[in-house]
Amino acid sequence: MRPFELDRQALAATLRQGADVLGLDLNDAQLARLLDYLALLVKWNAVYNLTAVRDPAQMVVQHLLDTLAVVPAFAGARNVLDVGAGGGLPGIVLAIACPDMRVALIDTVHKKTAFLTQVKAELGLSNVTVYTARVEQLQVAEKFDVITSRAFAELADFVNWSGHLLADGGHFVALKGVAPADEIARLPAGWAVRELQALQVPGLQAERHLVFVARTMDQAV
C-alpha cells in the first residue's frame, strides 16, 4: 500500500483542480507520478527532514502546486539546472510536468541527493540527472539554457556561483516569495533583471514571484 493511500483520492482531487486552475494539461500518469513523489517525500521526511511541511494536504499546495505554477516560465527550455535542489523542488516537479525537458539537480548534502536519486529510480525519470557537489565547482559538457532555484540563496550569490554553467542566451529563473528589491539592487555588474513576474498559486495565500535574470548585452558580447 502506498503511503497515505486513504487520503490519495482527496489529494489527487486538490492537485487536479489546482493544475486546471493553472492551465496545465497534465495527464493521469503525470498526476499519479506527482503524488508518488509526494509519498516518497513524506516517507523520507520522517528521517531526513527534507521539509518543514509535514501534512500531505499542505504539501500538495505549498510544494506541488507552488512549483507547478512556475511551469509556464520554462516553456521552450531544453536543459535545466536546479541549484540547491534539496527535496526536489522545483526540479522533480518540472521533470514530471515537462518530460521532454532534461533536468539536472545539484545539492551539497548527500542525504538530499540520495533521496533525489531514489525518486529518479522509483518514478523512472529518465530525464533527470543528480549531482552531489558545490555548484561553483560543477563542470558539464553541455551548459544549461535555464538555471533555477527555490529558496537557495540571494540573487547575487546565485549568479556568481552558477553563472559559468549558463549557456549563451540563457537565463536564470529564481523562485522567490516577496519581490526581492534589495537582492535585485545587489546584482553584480554584467547581470540584470529581465522580468519580475508575480504568481498566483491556487490555495496559497502568500506572495510568490519569479525573477528572470540574464547577462547584460555588454557581457553577452
Secondary structure, 3 states (H helix, E strand, C coil): CCCCHHHHHHHHHHHHHHHHHCCCCCCHHHHHHHHHHHHHHHHHHHHHCCCCCCCHHHHHHHHHHHHHCCHHHHCCCCEEEEECCCCCCCHHHHHHHCCCCEEEEEECCHHHHHHHHHHHHHHCCCCEEEEECCHHHCCCCCCEEEEEEECCCCHHHHHHHHHHHEEEEEEEEEEECCCCHHHHHCCCCCEEEEEEEEECCCCCCCCEEEEEEEECHHHHC
